[in-house]
Amino acid sequence: MIVLMFLCFGIFVSVTEGKTKACVHGTFSPHPTECSMYQVCVHGHQMNMTCVYGTAWDQKTSSCVDAAEKGCKIKDKSSDSFSCPSTFGQFPDPKDCTKYYVCSFGTATAKQCLKNTGWDPKLKLCNYLSNLPKCPP
């Protein structure tokens, strides 16, 4: 599984490679189970994309819109223990180098890097632990 982060139109979205059938490159579709997610086809692979907290995917406009407009109930994954240093951004977990937080409108959402990867504060993405000397395996 591959995890990437993109800055798209000034909004952070996270990407997780989906295990689905081949698709047409560049096409968008709603996620089959999560209204706050959508899928984009990249070279024949469906990539799961997450809208910014409080928004949901709208297939008609091919964009994330206010979740209330779509009747989407957002699962609260916010963190009570982490305080966002700024309104938007991605920040390392101060206690665990394999975790990080995404801040959106001042609300922190905890994220976990995949196995054998850790948060790289310079690249602002999950990187192999072998590339992160301050993050023990």
C-alpha positions in Angstrom: 0.0 0.0 0.0 1.3 3.4 -0.9 0.5 6.6 1.1 1.2 10.0 -0.4 0.2 13.6 0.5 -0.8 16.2 -2.0 -1.5 19.9 -1.8 -4.3 20.4 -4.2 -5.9 23.8 -4.7 -4.5 24.9 -1.3 -6.1 21.9 0.5 -4.3 19.0 2.0 -5.6 15.6 1.0 -4.2 12.2 1.8 -4.0 9.4 -0.7 -4.0 5.6 -0.1 -3.6 3.2 -3.0 -6.8 1.2 -3.3 -6.9 -2.5 -4.3 -9.5 -2.3 -7.1 -9.9 -3.2 -10.7 -8.2 -1.3 -13.5 -9.7 2.0 -14.3 -9.4 4.9 -16.8 -6.5 7.2 -15.9 -7.6 10.6 -14.7 -11.2 9.6 -13.8 -12.8 10.5 -10.5 -15.5 8.5 -8.6 -17.1 8.5 -5.2 -15.6 6.2 -2.5 -17.9 3.1 -2.1 -18.3 3.5 1.7 -17.0 6.9 2.9 -18.8 10.1 1.8 -15.8 12.2 2.9 -13.6 10.3 0.4 -13.3 9.8 -3.3 -11.2 7.9 -5.8 -9.0 9.0 -8.6 -7.6 6.6 -11.2 -3.8 6.9 -11.6 -2.3 4.7 -14.3 -4.9 2.0 -13.9 -5.0 2.1 -10.0 -7.8 3.5 -7.9 -6.3 5.9 -5.3 -8.4 6.7 -2.2 -8.4 10.4 -1.5 -9.7 12.1 1.7 -11.4 15.4 1.6 -10.5 18.1 4.2 -12.2 17.6 7.6 -15.8 18.8 7.4 -16.2 18.3 3.7 -17.5 15.5 1.5 -17.1 14.4 -2.1 -19.5 15.8 -4.7 -19.4 13.9 -8.0 -21.3 16.5 -10.0 -18.7 19.2 -9.3 -15.7 16.8 -8.9 -14.8 18.5 -5.7 -15.1 18.4 -1.9 -17.9 20.5 -0.6 -19.4 21.2 2.8 -20.5 17.9 4.3 -23.8 19.3 5.4 -24.7 19.9 1.7 -24.3 16.2 1.0 -25.9 14.9 4.2 -22.6 13.4 5.1 -21.9 12.6 8.8 -18.2 13.0 9.4 -16.5 10.4 11.7 -14.6 12.4 14.3 -11.0 11.4 14.2 -9.8 14.6 15.8 -7.2 14.6 18.6 -7.8 16.0 22.0 -4.2 15.8 23.0 -2.5 17.6 20.1 -2.8 21.4 19.7 -2.4 22.7 16.1 0.5 25.2 15.9 -1.3 26.8 12.9 -4.7 26.6 11.3 -3.6 24.4 8.5 -0.7 22.0 8.0 1.0 18.7 8.8 2.9 18.2 12.0 4.9 15.4 13.5 3.6 13.6 16.6 6.0 14.7 19.4 5.9 11.2 21.0 5.9 8.8 18.0 7.8 9.4 14.8 5.6 7.0 12.9 2.6 9.3 13.4 1.7 12.8 12.4 -1.2 15.2 12.6 -3.1 17.0 9.8 -4.5 20.3 11.0 -7.5 21.7 9.1 -9.3 24.8 10.4 -7.4 24.3 13.7 -8.7 20.7 14.2 -6.0 18.1 14.5 -6.6 14.7 12.9 -4.1 11.9 13.9 -2.6 9.9 11.1 -0.4 6.7 11.1 2.3 6.0 8.6 2.4 2.5 7.1 4.6 -0.2 8.5 8.4 0.5 8.1 7.7 4.2 7.5 7.8 7.3 9.6 6.9 10.9 9.3 9.5 13.0 7.5 9.1 16.6 8.6 11.3 17.9 5.8 9.4 16.2 3.0 6.1 16.3 4.9 5.2 12.7 4.0 5.8 9.2 5.3 9.2 8.0 4.3 11.1 4.7 4.9 12.6 4.4 8.4 16.0 3.8 6.8 15.9 7.4 5.6 15.0 8.7 9.0 18.0 8.4 11.4 16.1 10.0 14.3 13.2 7.5 14.0 14.2 4.0 15.3 12.6 1.0 13.6 
